Amino acid sequence: MAIGWLTVLQSVPWAEVVSNAPKVAAGAKKLWNAVGRKPSASAQVSDATEAALSPEVRAITALTAHISELETATKELQEQMLASSELIKALAEQNTQLILRIETQRRRMAWLAAAVGLAGLAALASLGLLLVR
């Protein structure tokens, strides 16, 4: 059983996996940095200016600041979604390549098993003919 896994591991296109690894790592790092980023502090009106403003203007200013924060957060989430989508796409492509290689190796092992079985039957038939003589 260990030889089967060794054959499969030898057939993996390690050059392609290694060449794609920096792209996957860069995508993961970009995603991690985007997710780990702390929200920026919003610009706040000074206390002296705020005291001079009417309640309606303060409410409008607060709502405007909140809307601005929400727009920034939405933009960051979209960037994170794009980064994670690119990373998932790269991983899916690598997974597809690996699965295709493993399927090819499975087919080769089936053909090899059939060939060994036929060779064994031929050897038994030859042995049987030698013993009959």
N, C-alpha and C positions, 0 to 999 in steps of 0.2 A: 504494500500500500504506500510505503514511503517513496518508493521508486516512481509511482504514478504522480505523486505530488511534486517530486523533483523534476520530472519531465514537464509538468505543467508550468512550474516556476521557471524552467529554462526557456520555455516557449513564449513567455510574456515579453512583449516588446519593451524591454527595460529602457532602451534608448529613448523611445517616445515618452514613456512614463517620466523619466528623468528630465527630458527636455520640456515637458509640460508642467513639471513640478514648480518651477519658479512662477509661472503664470497663476497657478492655483494658490501658491503661497502668497503672492502679491495681492490676489483678489481677497483672500482670507484676511490678510493684514489690513487692507483698505476697509473691508467690512467691519473688522474689529475696531479700527480707529473711528469709524463713523458711528458705531453703536456706543463706544465708550466715551465719546465726546460729551462733555457736560454742557447743558444749555447755557447760552450766553445771557448775561444780565441785561435786562432791558433798560433803556434810557428812561430815567425817572425825572420828573419835574422837581426842582428844588422846593424845599419847604416854604421859603419866603414867597416864591412865585405862586405856589399852590394856594397859599392863604389868601392871596390877592384875587384868585380866580373864583368865579361863581360856581355853585354846585353843579350846574349843567355843563359848564366848560370842563370842570374836573372829571365829570362822568364821561364826557365825550373823549377827553384826553386818555382816560384810563381804558376805555373801550378801543380806541385807536391803537394804543400800545398793546393791548391784549390781542387784537386782530393781527398786528405785526408779528407778535411772538408766535401765534398760531400758523401764520404763513411760513415763517422760518422753520418751524417744526415740521410742517407738511413737506417743505422742500427737502429737508434733511431726511425724512422718512422715504421720500421718493428716491433720493440718491442711494440710500441704504438698500432699498428694494432692488434697484438696478444692479448694484454691486453684488448682492446676494444672488440675483438671477444669473449674472455672468459666471459667478463661482459655481453655481449649481449646474449650469450648462457645461462648463469645463469638466466638472466631475462626472457628469453623465456621459460625455464623450469618451472619457478615459474608461469608464465602466463598460460602455458598449464595446470598445476595442478589446478589453480584457475578456469579456464574455465571448466574443467572436473567436479569440485565440483559444480559450478553454474548450469551446465547442469543436474547433478544428482538432485539438488534441484528443478529445473524446472519440471523434470519428477515427482518427489514426490508431488509437488504442484498440478500437473495435476491429479494424482491419488487421492489425497486428495479432490480436487474439485469434481471429479466424485463421490467419496464416499459420500461427503456431499450432493450432488445433489440427489443421490439415497436415502439417509436417509431422505431428505426433502420430496421426493415423497412418501416414505413409511409412513411418518408422516401425509402427506395430505390424503393418502388413508385411514389410520386408523381413522383420524378425520372424513372423509367422511362416513365411516362405522358407526361410533358412532352417527353421526347426522341422518343417515337414520333410525336407530332403534328407 
